[in-house]
């Protein structure tokens, strides 16, 4: 073994840097540089077909502030995030607690994570067919019980709750496994002490389980909120259908990523799309900071 390698081995920081180098290279090439380039593009009228753009300063941001469709897309996205995160987190927490209390079978955990392994485009096509108002199996079942068929993806009032429900179906098992992993870190003797003090299951959950899960819940909420704001392929496939306009009907499912895509690739206005992306990045950073501060995600009561 060479003398140089011997010197490297005696410096843990150098060894860590060597292992981080490939990931760091990928981060710079695929994340940092595109982000900086997009920030520069947001101050230009960059056109995808021309491959260039002129400097326009803050004009894109001024147009953004006066764009009613931008604010509409943000409201639609916020509604989707609230429905998706609320239902998904509650169900995942209940499933994780039941797994911890009733069974820790690896088979059950494998079944729960199966929908998460399906590509989002395939999920969109699957539910588009299942919820078809004429041929879908779900509407046939609703007709059979007397409720009547529903135009889930074609109704302005139903499309966002439907999209949130589909996304919840796909991610709830994965979220439950993250929470389940957090439950495994809670010492068992705390539950034994609570039982000796006469605390029931419900009281133990609120006084022991939930407070000690706070850092894990903060992580889960950050990942879920950021991922929900970035929803695109599901909306593109499910609301576009065959020859339809993604974001429909009547822009009722026009989430922010679909609106960014429209300007970047349909209207060839990448500068304006980059400005929307920059605003979204700032918003997500603020939401992440708020969640971590509100839930004190960087500190644990177990320490």
N, C-alpha and C positions, 0 to 999 in steps of 0.2 A: 504494500500500500504506500502510495507516494507521500512525501512529507507535506505537500500542499493539502492533500485530503485529510491528513492527520490534524493540520491546523484548523481546517473547516469543521471537523468533528468536535473540536473543543470549544466552538462558538455556536451555541444553540440558535442564536439569532440568524446566523448565516445559513444554517441548515434549514430553518423555517423559511427563510427568504427563497432558497432554492426550490422548496416544495411549492411555495406560493407563486413562483414565477410563471408557470403556464396559465394558472387561473388569472393572475394579474394581467398577463398579455391579452388573454381573451376579454377581460373586462375593459381594457383600454380600447381594443380594436372594435368590439361589438357593442359596447355600451357608452363609454366616456366620449370617444371621438364622434359617434353619431349624435349623441346628445348635444355636444358643443356645436356641431355643424347645424343641427336643427335650430338651436338658439340663434345662430347667425342668420339662417334662412328666414326666421320670423321677422327680421328687420328688412327683408327684401321682398320683391314681387316675383320670387323664384317660380319658374315654369318648368314642369317636368319634361315637356317635349323639347323645349329649347335647351334645357340643361344649364340655365343661367338665370340671373335676375339682377335687377338694379336696386340699389339701396333706397329704401323708402322711410327709414327711421321708425317712428312709432305709429305709422299710418295703419298697419294691420291691427294693432291693439285698439286704436281708436274706432276702426270699423267693427271690431269685435264687440266693443261696449255697446254699439248701437244695432247689433245684429239680433233681431228677435228670435231667429231660429237657433242661435247659439244658446241663448238663455233657456229656450224651450228644451233643447237637448240636455242641458244641465239639470233641469227640473225632472225630465223623464228618467235620466240616469240616477238622480237622487232617490226617486220613488222606487226604482228597481233595486238599488242598494239597500234601502230600508227594508223592503219586503224580503229580499234574499237573505240578508244578514240576520234579521230578526228570527225568521222561521228556521233557517239553517242552524244557527247557533243554539237555539232552544232544543231542537230535535237532536243535534249532535251531543249536547250535554246530557240529555236524558238517555241516549243510547250508550254513551260512555259510562255513565253511572250504573246502568243495568248490566253492562258487560263486566264491570268491576265487582258488582255484587253477586251476579248470578252465574256468569261463565267467563272464563278467560281463554276459550278455545281459539286456537289459531285458525281453524276452519271458518268460524264466525267472522273473525277479523278479515280473512281473505275474501269472503263473500261481500262484506261491507265495502271493501275497496275496489271491487270489480267495476262499478260504474265510472269511477274516477280514471280507470285505465282506458276507457273508450275515448277515442278522439272526439273533440267537441263538434266537429263537422258531422261525424257519424251520429252523434247524439241528436243534433238538430234535425237531420234527415229522418232518424228513427221516430222522433216525436212529431215531426211534421206529418208523417204517414199515419201514426197512431191517432192523432187528433184531427185528421181530415174530416170536415163536416159531412161528407157523403160516404166515404169508404172506411174511415178510421174505426178501429176496434173500440176505442173509448166511447165514441158517440153511439155506436151500436149498443154498448152496455147501458148507456144513459137512456136510450130509447126503450130498452127492455125493462128498466125499472120505472119508467114513466116520467122521467125528468125532461126528456127531449134533447136532441142534439144541439151542440154549441159550436159556434165558429170561433174557436179559441184564439187562433192567430190572426183571424180576420176581423175581430171586434175591437174597436178602440178602447173599450172599457176592460176587456179581458186579456189583451195581448201582453201587457207588462206583468200582471200576476202570473200568467201562464209561463212566460220566460223565466220569471223568478222561481216558479215551481220546478221547471225542468232543470235549472241550474242547481237548485237545492237537492234534487234527486241525484245529480251526478256527484256533488261534492260533500254531501252530508256524512257519508261513511268515512271519507278521508279526514274530515274535520273531527269526527268522533274518535278516530284513532289518535289524533294529536292530543285531544283532551284526555283520552284513556291513558296515554303515556304520562301525562301530568299527574293523573290519579295514582300511578304507581310510585311516584316520588313522595307521596304523603305517608308518613310513618303509621303503621297499623296500631301502635300503642295509643295514639291520639283517639282513635275510634273506640278502643277498649276503655279508655278513661271516660269518654263521653257516655258510653253505655253504663258504666258504674255510677255515674252521676245522674242516671235516669233519663238521659236525652233519647228521644225517639229518632227514627230515620230522618224525618223532615227537619227536626231541630238540628241534628248532626250535620245535615247537608248545608244548612244556612250558616251555622256557627263554626264548622270545621272545614268541610270540603270546599265550599265556594271561596272563602277567604284565602285558603292555601293554594287554590287554583288560579289566583289573580294573575301572576306572571304568564302562565300558559294561555289564559283567556285573552290577555293583552296581545300576545303573539298571534293567536288565532284570529282575533278581530282585525289586526293590521293586515295579515295576509288575505283575509276574506274581503275586507273593504277595498284594498288596492286591486285585487283580482276582479271584484264586481264592477269597479269603475272602468276596467279595461275590457269589459265584455264586448265582443265584436262578432266572432265567427258564428255563434249561436243565433244572434239577431240576423246576421247576413243570410244564413241558410234558412232559418225558420220563417222569417217574414218575407224574404225574397221569393220563396217558393219556386215555381216554374214560370219565369218571365215576369215576376212581380218586382216591386220597388222595395229594396231593403229599408227598414225603418217605418214601413206602413203598418196599418192603413192610416192615411192622412197624417203621417209623421208621428203617430201615437207611440211608436217604439223607436223613435229616432234618438238613440243613445249617443253620447258624445263621440265615441270612436267611429261610429258609422258616419256621423257628420264630418269628422276629420277626413275620413276616407273619401267622401264625396268631393270635398274641395281639393284634396291632393291628386286624385286620379280621375275623377269624372269631370271636374272643372279645370284641371291642370293649374291649380293655384296653391302650390306647395308652400309658399310663404305664409299665406293665411292659415293653412292647416298647421304649420309649425308654430304659429302664434297661439293657436288653440291648445296645441300640445304643451307649450311652455306654461300656459295658465293652468292646465290640468296637473302638470307636475308640481307646481307650487301648491295647488289645492291639496293634492295627496300628501305632500310633505307636512302641511299644516294639520291635516286630519290624523296622520300618523303621530305627530308630536302631541296632539291633544289626547289621543287614546293612551299613549304611553304615560303621559303625565296624570291623566284622570285615574288610570288603573294602577299607577306606580309599577309599571311593567318591569322596570330595571331592578326592583327590590323584591325579596321574598321574605315572608314571615317565618320560613323554615330556617333562615340563617341565624 
